[in-house]
Amino acid sequence: MKKITELAPGLHYVGANDRTTQRFEALWSLPYGVSYNSYLLVDEKVALIDSIEAGFADIYFDHIAGVLGDRPVDYLIVNHMEPDHSGSITRLRERYPDLKIVGNAKTLDMIGGYYGIRDNCLEVKEGDTLSLGGRTLRFHLTPMIHWPETMMTYCVELKALFSGDAFGTFGALNGGIVDSQLCLEGFWDEMRRYYACIVSKYGKPVQMALRKLAGVDIEWICSTHGPVWHDRVADVVALYDKMSRHEGEYGVVIAYGSMYGHTARVAEHIARELAERGVKPIVMHNLSFADPSMVLRDIHKYRALIVGSPTYNGELFPEMDALLDRLSSRGVAPRIFAGFGGMTWAGATPRRWAEFCERSKWSLCAPAIEIRQGYSSVCHEACAELARSIADRLNG
């Protein structure tokens, strides 16, 4: 019986699953783990495409030896230099001293800087090819997805695209490797979360890469994280296109901070008003407890965002301040936007919503609500008006 790790004749998966690391890039939670994907193309010459995180190198070498035995690896193709993909390079060169490292000029410069390796390297440019015998690799430079050296490698005969981080997801692989072998339900949201946290700022380079690859016949997408895409290639490319255009789906995110519950009650009342107008889904995040990566994912996913914050030390609630900074730094395209807040003796929220809009080129679709001291029914009409404005814009 063919092993599940042999994806196609001569193409083998040799990656590893990480179910112990708690935060990706020391920032983003990994409740379902993450995979580090690497691939072997075995022909007259052997090419290893992308390596993996250094902490999993022993497992990695076992996987490679399980395919090759004592046969050496001739080429290491480096599509992306981030250490979760390049961390095993030094040990690979120690194990395979004649290994030739293949990358573009920026890649090879980074390999020298990270690992001090500058010998036996092959520089490739856009459209260059490398023959393995019966298989041909073609290289496409796709800078700023999401580092300046990123590229993709295409196997002409297998119609397989080795895409680096592009089309990747959070989430370890539970037994299967190819999309048809896995329950994909959770991976779509994990792809959105990965994109929102890691790639969101680089929508224009993603669009450039998609245009460059538009004429390439792709039957396999072999990314460095998540499933290998085969049956669902068209769906994955369509989702990436949509995300990189910052196109939101119908729905509202309400993200708020609340110290003593008053701002939270405004959030709940606005949600009720939206629901009465038939708006759904409504996704609510209390920023004191919410996972920031989940918040970013949902804001990226839906067309409307309502934010709420008490005044804290004359400014926004710190978690709200952090959220707005994340949105600005990732260049999230304007959403249908409204804000509310609370104060005791000196308010800040209307000013801060306006500053965010000016900085990010967003606009408020309704006057900001600001409650004084405690929550009361006095603000109900303002909440209803805000909900009407959001619903009208969503339906308009």
N, C-alpha and C positions, 0 to 999 in steps of 0.2 A: 504494500500500500504506500502511495506517495505521502511523504511527510507534509503536514499542514504548513510547514515553513518553506516549502518549495512552491513559490507563487506561480511560476511559469517555468518551462524548461530552461534550466541554467540560471534562474533568478531565485535567490534564497533570502529569506528574512533572518537576520542574525542579531536583532535588537534585544532590549531588555526592558522589563517593567520595574518601576520605582513606586513602591507602596509605603515608603517610610518618610520621604521628604515631606515636610509639612507646608512649605511655602516655596513656590517657583520664583526664581530671581530674588528670593528672600522677601517677597512682597505678597504674592498671590496664593491663596489657599489651594490645597490639592486634596479635597475630600475624597476623590476617586482615584488618586494617584496620577501618574503620568508615564508614558512610554518614551523610551529613547530608541528611535528606529534607525537601523543600519541594514544595508543590503549588499549581497555578494552576487556579482555576475561572473559565472564560470564559463570560460571559453578557452581558446588557445592561450590567451592571457586571462588573468583573474583581476577583476576590479572590485574593490571595496568602496561602496558609496556612502560617505559620511560615517563618522565614528560616534562614540557615545560618551556619556559622562564618566569621568575617571573612576568614581567609586564602584562602578559596575564592570570594570575592565576584566576581571577574572571570569565572570559569567560570559562576557562578550567573547573572550578568547576561546572558551569552551564551545560556544556556538559556531565560531569560525572553524575550529578544528573538527567539529562534527560534520562539516561539509567538505573541508579540504584535506583532512588528515595532516600529513606532513608537507603537503604542497604549499609553496609560498604564495603570498599575495604580491602581484606585480604593481598594481596602481592603487592609490588611495585618492578618490575624488572628493574634494572638500567643497561642498556647496555653501557652507555657512560656518563661520569661525567662532560663534558663541561657545563658551566652554562646555555647555551640556552636550555639544556635538563634536568638539575638537579635543576634549580633555584626555582622550586615550591616545593621541597622536604620538607622544614620546614613547610610550610602551609599545605601540605598534611598530615604530621604527626600530626599537631594540629587538623585538621578536623577528621582524622581517627587515634585516639591514639593507637589502637592495630595493626596498619599497620606494617607488617613485611617487611623489606627492604632486597632484594635479590641481591647479587652481588658477584664478585670474591674478593679475598683478597685486591688487589690494589684499587678496587672500594670502598670497605668499609673503607679503610684507608683514601681515599680522602673525603668520606662523613663526617668522623670525623673531618678532617681538614677544610673543607669548612663550615659545618653546625653544628659541635659539637654533631652530633648524633652518638652514639655508642651502643645503646641498641636495643634489638629486631631485630637483623639483622641475616641473613642466608648467610653464605659463600658457594659458589658453585665453583666446579672445572670443568675441561674439561670433557664433557660427562655426568655430573650429570643430574638427572631428578627431576622434581617436578610435582606431580599429583594435578590437580584441581578437580578431580572427573572423568568426562568423557574426559577430555583433559589432555595431558601430555606435559610439557615443557622440552626441552633438551637444555643444554647450551654448547656453543662452544666458547672457548677463542680465540680471534683474536687480539693480542696485536699490537700496533703501527699502527692502522688504525683509527685515527692518533694520539691517546694517548696510553700510556702503559696499561691502564686498559680495553680497548675496548673489548667487546664480542658481540656475537649474540645469540639470543634465537629462538629456532625452536619449533613450535607447531606440534607435530607428526601427529595428526589426521587431521588437516587442511592443512598440508604441507605448512605452512606459516613461512617464515623466517623474524624475526624482527632484522634488520641488523644494527641498529645504524646509523651512518653517511654514511656508505658504501652504494653505489648506490643512494645517495642523489643528489638533485639538488637545485640550487637557483630557485626562482620563487614561488609566492603564488599560491594557488589552486583556480581557477576561477569557483566555483560552484561544479564541479565534484571532485572526490577523486581518483577513480581508473582510470588507464590509458585509458580504453575504454570510459570513460565519459568526457575526456579532449581532447582538441586540443594539440597534443604533439609536434608540429613543433618547438616551442621555447625551449622546455624542453631539447632536445638533446644538444643544444649549452650551455644551462645553466648547464647541467650535466658536460660537458667538462670544463666549466669555474670554477665550484665548485671544480672539481678534480684538475685542474691545479693550483688553488690558495691554496687549503687546504690540499690535499692528495698527491700531485705529488711526494714529497720527499720519500714517503713510498711505492714505487712500489713493492719492494721485500716482505714486509709484506702482501701487497694485494695479490700477487701471492701465498704466503703461505696459506692465507685464502681461496683463490679460490680452491687450491688443497685439503684443508681440507674438503671443502663443495662439492667436485666433485661428491661424491656418494650420496648426499642428494637429495631427490625428492622435488623440490621446485615449488609450484604452485602460491605462493604469495610472493612478496618481500615488506615488510612494513618497509621502512626506516624512518628516523627522519626528512627528508626534501624532499619536492616534492611529485610527484604522488605515489600512491600505485601501484605496478607493478603486473599485472596478465596476460593479453594477451601478453605482450611483455617481459616477464621474460628472455627468451633466448637472445633477442636482448640486453637487459641491461647487462646481464652477459658477453656477447661477447664484448660489448663496454668497460666495466671495465677491461676485460682481455687485450684488445688492449691498453688502456690508461696506464695500469700499466706496460706494456712492453715498453712504450714510442715509440710505432710504429706510425710514421707519415704517413699521406696521401700525395698523389701527390699534390704539390703546393708550393708556395713561400710566405714568409712574408718578407716585407721590412720595417724595423723599423728605424727611423732616427730622429735626432734633427737638427734644423737649425735656426741660429740666424737672418741672413739677406737674406736667400733664396738661397744661392749658393749650400749648401749641399742638399737642397730640390730639386734643378734642376738636380743634379746628380742622386738622387733617381728616379726622373721621367724618366730620360733618360734610366737608367738601366731597369726600368719597361717596357718601350717601346721595348727595345732590347729583353727582355724576351718574350714579347707578339709576336714579329715578329718570334720567334722560336717556337711558338705554346704552350708556357707554360701558364697554367691557372689551378686553380685560382691564381691570384697575389693579396695579401692582403697588403695594405699599411697603416702604422701607423705613424703619426707625433707625437712624444712622448711628445711634449709640450701640446698637447690637448687630446691625446688618454687616454682612461680608462686603467690603468695598468692591470686590471683583463682580459680585452678583448685581450690585447697584449699577455699575458701569455697563454690564451686559444688558440689563433691562432698559436703561436709558438709550443705549445704542439700538435696541430692538424696536422701541415704540416711538410714536410720533409726538407725543405730548409729555411734558414734564412740569410738575408743580412742586415747588420747594417751599419748605417752611422752617423757620428758625426763631428762637428767642434771641433777644439781644444779650450778649455775654461780654462783660468788660468793655462795653461800648462798641462791640463788633458782632459778627455772626458767631453762633455756636461753633466751636472749633471743628467738629466733624462736618458741618455744612461748609465751612471755609475750605476744608480739605477736598470735599467733593467738587466744588466749583473750580478749584485749582486743577484737579484731575481732568475735568471736562475741557478746560482751556488748553492745557498742555497737550491733550490728545486731538485737538482740533475738531471736536465733535460738531457736526453741522447743526445749524439752528433747529430747535424743536419748537413746537407750539408751547409757549412758556408762560407761567404765572407764578407769583410768589405771595407768601403770607408770613406774618411774624408776630412776635409779642414783645412787650416792653413793660417796665415798671415806672421809670422816671425819665429815661432818655432812649429814644428808639434809633436803630441803625438799619433795620432790614430794608426799607424802601430804597435807601441810598445804596446799599450793597447790591440789591438786585439790579439797579440801574447801572452801577459800575461794571457788574458782570456782563450785562447786555452790551455795553459800549466796548468792552475789551474783546468780547467773543463775537460781536456782530449778530447778536440775538435781539429779540424785541419782546416786550411784555404784551400779551394779548388782552390783559385786563388790569385795572388798577390794583396795586398791591394792597393787601389787607394787613392792617396792624392793630392788634388788640392791645388795650391798656389794662394793666394789672391782670385780673382773672378772666377766664372764659365766661361768656354769658350769651344769651340769645340775641343780644344787640348785633352781633356779627353775622347772624343767620342770613340776612338779605345779601350782605356782601359775599358770603360764601356761595349763595345761590347764583348771584350774578357772575362770579368767577367760573362756576361750573357751567353756566349757560354759554359763556364765551369760549371755553375749552370745547364743549360739545359742538357748538356751531362751527368752529374752525375744523374740528375733526370731520364733521359731516359735510363741510363746504367744498 
